[in-house]
Amino acid sequence: MRPLGVAVASTCVVAACHHLTTLSCQAFDEIDTSEERLEPWVQGWKVGRTAFHKTEVSSTILANEELWLEKGSSTQKLRILVPLAGKTVDMPYLASLESVEKVVGVEGVPMAVEQFMQENPALKMKRKHRTAHLENSGFQLYEGNKAQMYVGDFFEFDGSTTGQDQAFDRVWDRGSLVAIEPVLRERYVSVIDKLLVPGGKILLECFDRAKGPDAFRKQGPPFSVNASEILRLFDSSAYNVRKLSSKNMHSEAAFTQIGNDGLTVMNQEAWLISKTN
């Protein structure tokens, strides 16, 4: 992300995260306002710390597109949510697909959204005048060809902002869950849960700092999210969880950018998470 659009962001591995960070493991419960949460990411964009941005569509999407979107199984057009969107090229790609009705990003840094619109002129994004459900939300909305971008704090994003509860059929999380402070994970999942329809599917890309000294395994962002944590966050009473892939990034060039030479195994993993009710 881009430090994206929310309360948090990540210095993530270039191959997988949209986010940026200069924030240490600060106790986020001491940060009470959206402005305080977002300010470090706003400053990061201003000084050009955006090396995390990828110019290619995510390989996780390309490898799992048919499974995640269930192509050919329904005539229903899908609405896809992209939390902490930054200026990701994944959004215009998803918007180009026949099976997609609309792709909606949420980003907390106005400069990231400005660059997104400049770099994707074919989407013809324009500021939408405030409607009744936006009036008290604190969000700005830009809309274009099969794409929307809400500018504001993702942790404040809900049905009152969109004008509809359970507004999305799919969620694409590329490094957002690992970017946020661990104390915010339950809140992040709660936001998504309220927005996702029953039967909806989340495609999640995350990292597991699987082996190495504890000091390196606990570092972040990207923070480690292993299988046990995924299963804890997405309880089996409400979700079906399936690991799609796992690759040790230790030998990858991008691995060096997170400065964790003490790790011997840093798995980049893809998960398909399906909401059952």
BELDA-V610756 format. One record per backbone hydrogen bond with DSSP energy under -1.0 kcal/mol. NH is the residue of the N-H (numbers start at 0). CO is the residue of the C=O. Records with the same first field share a line. If there is no record, write none. Layout:
NH: CO ; CO
This chain:
3: 0
5: 3
15: 12
16: 12
25: 23
29: 26
30: 27
36: 32
37: 33
38: 34
41: 37
42: 38
43: 39
44: 40
45: 41
46: 42
47: 44
48: 43
49: 47
52: 49
61: 57
62: 58
63: 59
64: 60
67: 63
68: 64
70: 65
72: 69
77: 98
79: 101
80: 169
81: 103
84: 105
87: 84
92: 88
93: 89
94: 90
95: 91
96: 93
99: 96
100: 77
101: 77
102: 145
103: 79
104: 147
105: 81
106: 149
112: 108
113: 109
114: 110
115: 111
116: 112
117: 113
118: 114
122: 119
123: 120
125: 142
127: 140
133: 130
134: 130
136: 133
139: 150
141: 148
142: 125
143: 146
144: 122
147: 102
148: 141
149: 104
150: 139
151: 106
155: 152
156: 153
160: 157
161: 157
162: 158
165: 193
167: 194
168: 78
169: 78
170: 200
171: 80
172: 202
174: 204
179: 175
183: 180
184: 181
187: 183
188: 184
189: 185
190: 186
191: 187
192: 188
193: 189
195: 191
196: 167
198: 274
199: 196
200: 168
201: 272
202: 170
203: 270
204: 172
205: 268
207: 266
209: 207
210: 264
215: 212
216: 212
217: 213
222: 177
224: 206
229: 225
230: 226
231: 227
232: 228
233: 229
237: 234
238: 234
239: 273
241: 271
243: 269
244: 269
246: 267
248: 265
251: 248
255: 252
256: 253
257: 254
258: 255
262: 259
263: 210
264: 210
266: 207
267: 246
268: 205
269: 244
270: 203
271: 241
272: 201
273: 239
274: 199
275: 237
